Protein backbone atom coordinates (compact mmCIF):
# COMPACT_ATOMS: atom_id res chain seq x y z
CA UNK A 1 0.00 0.00 0.00
CA UNK A 2 1.55 3.39 -0.98
CA UNK A 3 2.22 5.93 1.75
CA UNK A 4 -0.32 8.69 2.05
CA UNK A 5 1.29 12.11 1.87
CA UNK A 6 -0.30 15.08 3.54
CA UNK A 7 -1.00 18.12 1.40
CA UNK A 8 1.50 20.96 1.57
CA UNK A 9 0.10 24.30 2.76
CA UNK A 10 1.76 27.55 1.72
CA UNK A 11 0.80 30.54 3.89
CA UNK A 12 1.70 34.06 2.79
CA UNK A 13 1.20 37.17 4.94
CA UNK A 14 1.55 40.67 3.51
CA UNK A 15 1.80 44.12 5.09
CA UNK A 16 1.38 46.67 2.32
CA UNK A 17 2.93 50.11 2.02
CA UNK A 18 0.58 53.10 2.04
CA UNK A 19 -0.85 53.80 -1.40
CA UNK A 20 -0.48 50.23 -2.65
CA UNK A 21 -2.96 49.42 -5.44
CA UNK A 22 -4.62 46.71 -3.33
CA UNK A 23 -7.48 45.80 -5.65
CA UNK A 24 -5.10 45.24 -8.55
CA UNK A 25 -2.53 43.30 -6.52
CA UNK A 26 -5.16 41.10 -4.89
CA UNK A 27 -6.72 40.37 -8.29
CA UNK A 28 -3.31 39.39 -9.66
CA UNK A 29 -2.72 36.95 -6.80
CA UNK A 30 -6.24 35.52 -7.14
CA UNK A 31 -5.60 34.93 -10.87
CA UNK A 32 -2.66 32.59 -10.22
CA UNK A 33 -4.72 29.39 -9.64
CA UNK A 34 -6.16 29.67 -13.16
CA UNK A 35 -2.62 29.97 -14.55
CA UNK A 36 -0.78 27.41 -12.42
CA UNK A 37 -2.22 23.90 -12.45
CA UNK A 38 -0.27 22.76 -9.38
CA UNK A 39 -2.32 25.00 -7.05
CA UNK A 40 -4.95 22.67 -5.54
CA UNK A 41 -6.75 25.35 -3.55
CA UNK A 42 -6.47 29.06 -2.86
CA UNK A 43 -8.10 31.34 -0.32
CA UNK A 44 -7.37 34.75 1.09
CA UNK A 45 -8.61 37.20 3.68
CA UNK A 46 -7.80 40.15 5.87
CA UNK A 47 -7.02 40.26 9.57
CA UNK A 48 -10.12 40.38 11.76
CA UNK A 49 -8.55 39.11 14.98
CA UNK A 50 -9.50 40.94 18.20
CA UNK A 51 -6.15 39.88 19.74
CA UNK A 52 -4.15 42.65 18.05
CA UNK A 53 -1.19 40.35 17.37
CA UNK A 54 -0.93 40.65 13.57
CA UNK A 55 2.29 42.71 13.79
CA UNK A 56 1.25 44.89 10.87
CA UNK A 57 0.26 42.06 8.52
CA UNK A 58 -3.13 42.77 7.00
CA UNK A 59 -3.64 40.14 4.29
CA UNK A 60 -3.28 36.35 4.34
CA UNK A 61 -3.20 33.85 1.48
CA UNK A 62 -3.40 30.07 1.85
CA UNK A 63 -2.47 27.87 -1.08
CA UNK A 64 -2.46 24.06 -1.08
CA UNK A 65 -0.18 21.83 -3.15
CA UNK A 66 0.07 18.07 -3.41
CA UNK A 67 3.75 18.07 -2.46
CA UNK A 68 7.00 20.01 -2.32
CA UNK A 69 7.67 19.37 -6.01
CA UNK A 70 4.43 21.14 -6.96
CA UNK A 71 5.31 24.04 -4.65
CA UNK A 72 8.66 24.29 -6.44
CA UNK A 73 6.93 24.42 -9.82
CA UNK A 74 4.65 27.18 -8.51
CA UNK A 75 7.53 29.22 -7.10
CA UNK A 76 9.36 29.13 -10.43
CA UNK A 77 6.31 29.48 -12.69
CA UNK A 78 6.53 32.61 -14.88
CA UNK A 79 3.12 33.84 -13.66
CA UNK A 80 4.21 33.64 -10.01
CA UNK A 81 7.58 35.24 -10.75
CA UNK A 82 5.80 38.10 -12.56
CA UNK A 83 3.39 38.58 -9.64
CA UNK A 84 6.27 38.74 -7.15
CA UNK A 85 7.85 41.44 -9.30
CA UNK A 86 4.61 43.44 -9.23
CA UNK A 87 3.83 43.09 -5.52
CA UNK A 88 7.32 43.34 -4.01
CA UNK A 89 7.72 47.12 -4.40
CA UNK A 90 4.43 47.61 -2.54
CA UNK A 91 5.27 45.42 0.46
CA UNK A 92 6.26 46.76 3.84
CA UNK A 93 7.00 43.15 4.81
CA UNK A 94 6.05 39.60 3.93
CA UNK A 95 6.09 36.29 5.76
CA UNK A 96 5.90 32.84 4.16
CA UNK A 97 5.31 29.61 6.08
CA UNK A 98 5.00 26.13 4.57
CA UNK A 99 3.83 23.01 6.40
CA UNK A 100 2.49 19.53 5.79
CA UNK A 101 -1.14 19.35 6.88
CA UNK A 102 -1.78 16.92 9.71
TIVOVO-190478 format. One line per 3 residues: number of its first residue (from 1); their letters; for each residue x, y, z of N, C-alpha, C, CB. Coordinates in Angstrom, 1 decimal. Atoms other than C-alpha are relative to their C-alpha. Last residue first. Glycine has a CB too. Layout:
N
NUM = A = X Y Z X Y Z X Y Z X Y Z; ...
% end
This chain:
102
102 = XXX = 0.2 1.2 -0.8 -1.8 16.9 9.7 -1.4 -0.4 0.1 0.6 0.2 1.4; 1.2 0.1 -0.8 -1.1 19.3 6.9 -0.1 -1.3 0.7 -1.3 0.2 -0.9; 0.8 1.2 0.4 2.5 19.5 5.8 -1.2 -0.1 0.9 0.8 -1.3 0.0
99 = XXX = 0.1 1.2 -0.9 3.8 23.0 6.4 -0.8 -1.1 -0.7 -0.6 0.4 1.4; 0.5 1.2 0.6 5.0 26.1 4.6 -0.1 -1.1 1.0 0.9 -0.4 -1.2; -0.1 1.2 -0.9 5.3 29.6 6.1 -0.6 -1.2 -0.7 -0.7 0.2 1.4
96 = XXX = 0.4 1.3 0.6 5.9 32.8 4.2 0.3 -1.1 0.9 0.7 -0.1 -1.4; -0.4 1.2 -0.8 6.1 36.3 5.8 -0.6 -1.2 -0.8 -0.5 0.0 1.4; 0.7 1.2 0.4 6.1 39.6 3.9 0.5 -1.1 0.9 0.1 -0.3 -1.5
93 = XXX = -0.6 1.2 -0.4 7.0 43.2 4.8 -0.9 -1.2 -0.4 0.2 -0.1 1.6; -0.8 -0.5 -1.1 6.3 46.8 3.8 0.8 -1.2 0.6 -1.0 0.5 1.1; 0.0 0.7 -1.3 5.3 45.4 0.5 0.8 0.7 1.0 0.4 -1.4 -0.2
90 = XXX = 1.1 -0.5 -0.8 4.4 47.6 -2.5 0.0 -0.6 1.4 -1.3 -0.2 -0.7; -0.2 -1.4 -0.3 7.7 47.1 -4.4 -1.0 0.6 0.9 0.1 0.8 -1.3; -1.1 -0.2 -0.9 7.3 43.3 -4.0 0.2 1.5 0.3 1.3 -0.5 -0.6
87 = XXX = 0.4 -0.3 -1.4 3.8 43.1 -5.5 1.2 0.4 0.9 -0.6 -1.3 0.6; 1.0 -1.0 -0.2 4.6 43.4 -9.2 -0.3 0.4 1.4 -1.3 -0.4 -0.7; -0.6 -1.2 0.5 7.9 41.4 -9.3 -1.0 1.2 0.1 0.4 -0.1 -1.4
84 = XXX = -1.0 -0.4 -1.0 6.3 38.7 -7.2 0.6 1.4 -0.4 1.1 -1.0 0.3; 0.8 -0.6 -1.1 3.4 38.6 -9.6 0.9 0.5 1.1 -1.0 -1.1 0.5; 0.5 -1.3 0.5 5.8 38.1 -12.6 -0.8 0.7 1.2 -0.9 -0.1 -1.2
81 = XXX = -1.2 -0.8 0.1 7.6 35.2 -10.8 -0.4 1.5 -0.4 1.1 -0.5 -0.9; -0.3 -0.3 -1.4 4.2 33.6 -10.0 1.2 1.0 0.1 0.3 -1.2 0.8; 1.1 -0.8 -0.5 3.1 33.8 -13.7 0.3 0.4 1.5 -1.3 -0.7 -0.1
78 = XXX = -0.1 -1.4 0.5 6.5 32.6 -14.9 -1.1 0.9 0.5 0.0 0.0 -1.5; 0.9 -0.2 1.2 6.3 29.5 -12.7 0.1 1.5 -0.4 -1.5 -0.4 0.4; -0.8 -0.3 1.2 9.4 29.1 -10.4 -0.9 0.3 -1.3 0.9 -1.1 -0.3
75 = XXX = -0.9 -1.1 -0.3 7.5 29.2 -7.1 0.8 0.5 -1.2 1.0 -0.4 1.1; 0.8 -1.3 -0.2 4.6 27.2 -8.5 1.0 1.1 0.2 -0.9 -0.1 1.2; 0.5 -0.4 1.3 6.9 24.4 -9.8 -0.7 1.3 0.1 -0.9 -1.1 -0.6
72 = XXX = -1.2 -0.5 0.7 8.7 24.3 -6.4 -0.4 0.4 -1.4 1.0 -1.1 -0.1; -0.3 -1.3 -0.5 5.3 24.0 -4.7 1.2 0.6 -0.7 0.3 0.0 1.6; 1.0 -0.9 0.6 4.4 21.1 -7.0 0.2 1.5 0.6 -1.4 -0.4 0.4
69 = XXX = -0.4 -0.2 1.4 7.7 19.4 -6.0 -1.0 0.9 -0.7 0.0 -1.4 -0.7; -1.0 -1.0 0.1 7.0 20.0 -2.3 0.4 0.2 -1.5 1.2 -0.4 0.8; -1.2 0.3 -0.6 3.7 18.1 -2.5 1.1 1.1 -0.2 0.6 -1.4 -0.5
66 = XXX = -0.1 1.4 -0.3 0.1 18.1 -3.4 1.3 -0.4 0.7 -0.1 -0.9 -1.3; -0.7 0.8 1.0 -0.2 21.8 -3.1 0.1 -1.4 0.4 1.5 0.6 -0.3; -0.2 1.4 -0.3 -2.5 24.1 -1.1 0.6 -0.7 -1.2 -1.3 -0.8 0.5
63 = XXX = 0.0 0.8 1.2 -2.5 27.9 -1.1 0.4 -1.5 0.4 1.0 0.5 -1.1; -0.3 1.4 -0.2 -3.4 30.1 1.8 -0.2 -0.8 -1.2 -1.0 -0.6 1.2; 0.3 0.9 1.1 -3.2 33.8 1.5 0.4 -1.4 0.4 0.8 0.5 -1.3
60 = XXX = -0.5 1.4 0.0 -3.3 36.3 4.3 -0.5 -0.7 -1.2 -0.4 -0.7 1.3; 0.5 1.0 0.9 -3.6 40.1 4.3 0.6 -1.3 0.1 0.1 0.6 -1.4; 1.4 -0.3 0.2 -3.1 42.8 7.0 -0.7 -1.1 -0.9 -0.2 1.3 -0.6
57 = XXX = 0.4 0.7 1.2 0.3 42.1 8.5 -1.5 0.2 -0.1 0.3 -1.6 0.2; 0.0 -0.8 1.2 1.3 44.9 10.9 -0.5 -0.8 -1.3 1.3 0.5 -0.3; -1.3 -0.6 0.2 2.3 42.7 13.8 0.1 0.8 -1.3 1.1 -1.1 0.0
54 = XXX = -0.4 0.2 1.4 -0.9 40.7 13.6 1.3 0.6 -0.4 -1.1 0.5 -0.9; -1.3 0.6 0.0 -1.2 40.4 17.4 0.5 -0.2 -1.5 0.0 -1.4 0.7; -0.9 -1.1 0.3 -4.2 42.7 18.0 1.5 -0.6 0.0 -0.1 1.1 1.1
51 = XXX = -1.1 0.1 -0.8 -6.2 39.9 19.7 1.1 1.0 -0.2 0.6 -1.4 -0.1; 0.1 -0.9 -1.1 -9.5 40.9 18.2 1.2 0.0 0.9 -1.2 -0.2 0.8; -0.3 0.5 -1.4 -8.5 39.1 15.0 -0.2 1.1 1.0 1.3 -0.6 0.1
48 = XXX = 1.2 -0.4 -0.8 -10.1 40.4 11.8 0.1 -0.4 1.4 -1.3 -0.6 -0.6; 0.0 0.2 -1.5 -7.0 40.3 9.6 -1.3 0.5 0.6 1.2 0.6 0.6; -0.7 -1.1 -0.8 -7.8 40.2 5.9 -0.1 -0.3 1.5 -0.6 1.3 -0.4
45 = XXX = 0.8 -0.8 -0.9 -8.6 37.2 3.7 0.8 1.1 0.6 -0.7 -0.9 1.1; -0.6 -1.2 -0.6 -7.4 34.8 1.1 -0.9 0.7 0.9 0.5 0.9 -1.1; 0.9 -0.8 -0.7 -8.1 31.3 -0.3 0.8 1.2 0.5 -0.7 -0.7 1.1
42 = XXX = -0.4 -1.4 -0.2 -6.5 29.1 -2.9 -1.1 0.7 0.8 0.4 0.7 -1.3; 1.1 -0.9 -0.5 -6.8 25.4 -3.6 0.7 1.3 0.4 -0.7 -0.7 1.3; 1.2 0.8 -0.3 -4.9 22.7 -5.5 -1.2 0.8 0.6 0.3 -1.2 0.9
39 = XXX = 0.7 -0.5 -1.1 -2.3 25.0 -7.1 -1.3 -0.8 0.2 -0.3 1.5 -0.1; -0.4 0.6 -1.2 -0.3 22.8 -9.4 -0.7 0.5 1.3 1.5 0.1 0.2; 0.8 1.2 -0.2 -2.2 23.9 -12.5 0.3 -0.7 1.4 0.2 -1.0 -1.1
36 = XXX = -1.0 1.0 -0.5 -0.8 27.4 -12.4 -0.7 -1.2 0.5 0.9 0.6 1.1; -1.2 0.0 0.9 -2.6 30.0 -14.6 1.0 -1.1 0.4 0.7 1.3 0.1; 0.5 0.3 1.4 -6.2 29.7 -13.2 1.2 -0.2 -0.9 -0.9 1.1 -0.5
33 = XXX = 0.5 1.4 0.1 -4.7 29.4 -9.6 -0.5 -0.4 -1.5 -1.1 -0.2 0.9; -1.0 1.0 0.1 -2.7 32.6 -10.2 -0.5 -1.4 -0.1 1.0 0.1 1.1; 0.0 0.6 1.4 -5.6 34.9 -10.9 1.0 -1.1 -0.1 0.3 1.1 -1.0
30 = XXX = 1.1 0.9 0.1 -6.2 35.5 -7.1 -0.1 -0.6 -1.4 -1.3 0.8 0.2; -0.3 1.2 -0.8 -2.7 37.0 -6.8 -1.1 -1.1 -0.2 0.1 0.3 1.5; -1.1 0.7 0.7 -3.3 39.4 -9.7 0.3 -1.3 0.8 1.2 0.9 0.0
27 = XXX = 0.5 0.6 1.2 -6.7 40.4 -8.3 1.1 -0.8 -0.7 -0.6 1.0 -1.0; 0.8 1.1 -0.5 -5.2 41.1 -4.9 -0.5 -0.8 -1.2 -1.1 0.5 1.0; -1.0 1.0 -0.5 -2.5 43.3 -6.5 -0.8 -1.2 0.5 0.8 0.6 1.1
24 = XXX = -0.7 0.6 1.2 -5.1 45.2 -8.6 0.9 -1.1 0.5 0.8 1.1 -0.7; 1.0 0.7 0.9 -7.5 45.8 -5.7 0.7 -0.7 -1.1 -1.1 0.9 -0.5; 0.4 1.3 -0.6 -4.6 46.7 -3.3 -0.9 -0.8 -0.9 -0.7 0.2 1.3
21 = XXX = 1.3 0.3 0.7 -3.0 49.4 -5.4 -0.6 -1.3 0.3 0.3 0.1 -1.6; -0.1 1.2 0.8 -0.5 50.2 -2.6 -1.3 -0.2 -0.8 0.4 -1.2 0.8; 0.1 -0.3 1.4 -0.8 53.8 -1.4 0.0 -1.2 -0.9 1.0 1.0 -0.4
18 = XXX = 1.1 -0.9 0.3 0.6 53.1 2.0 -0.1 0.3 -1.5 0.1 1.3 0.8; -0.3 -1.4 -0.2 2.9 50.1 2.0 -1.2 0.9 -0.3 1.2 0.4 -0.9; -0.2 -0.9 1.2 1.4 46.7 2.3 0.4 1.4 0.4 -1.3 0.0 -0.8
15 = XXX = 0.3 -1.3 -0.6 1.8 44.1 5.1 0.4 1.0 -1.1 0.8 0.3 1.3; -0.5 -1.3 0.6 1.5 40.7 3.5 -0.3 1.1 0.9 -0.5 0.2 -1.4; 0.5 -1.2 -0.6 1.2 37.2 4.9 0.6 1.2 -0.6 0.2 -0.1 1.6
12 = XXX = -0.7 -1.3 0.3 1.7 34.1 2.8 -0.7 1.1 0.7 0.0 0.2 -1.6; 0.6 -1.1 -0.6 0.8 30.5 3.9 0.9 1.3 -0.3 -0.2 -0.1 1.5; -0.9 -1.2 0.3 1.8 27.6 1.7 -0.8 1.2 0.5 0.4 0.1 -1.5
9 = XXX = 0.6 -1.3 -0.1 0.1 24.3 2.8 1.1 1.1 -0.1 -0.8 0.1 1.3; -0.9 -1.1 -0.4 1.5 21.0 1.6 -0.7 1.3 0.0 1.3 0.0 -0.9; -0.2 -1.1 0.9 -1.0 18.1 1.4 0.9 1.1 0.6 -1.4 0.7 -0.3
6 = XXX = 0.9 -1.1 -0.3 -0.3 15.1 3.5 0.2 1.1 -1.0 0.3 0.5 1.5; -0.7 -1.2 -0.3 1.3 12.1 1.9 -1.0 1.1 0.3 0.9 0.4 -1.2; 0.8 -1.2 0.3 -0.3 8.7 2.0 0.8 1.2 0.5 -1.4 -0.1 0.8
3 = XXX = 0.1 -0.9 -1.2 2.2 5.9 1.8 -0.9 1.2 -0.4 1.4 0.5 0.4; -0.8 -1.2 0.1 1.5 3.4 -1.0 -0.2 0.9 1.2 -0.2 0.8 -1.3; 0.9 -1.2 0.0 0.0 0.0 0.0 0.9 1.2 0.0 -1.0 0.0 1.2
% end
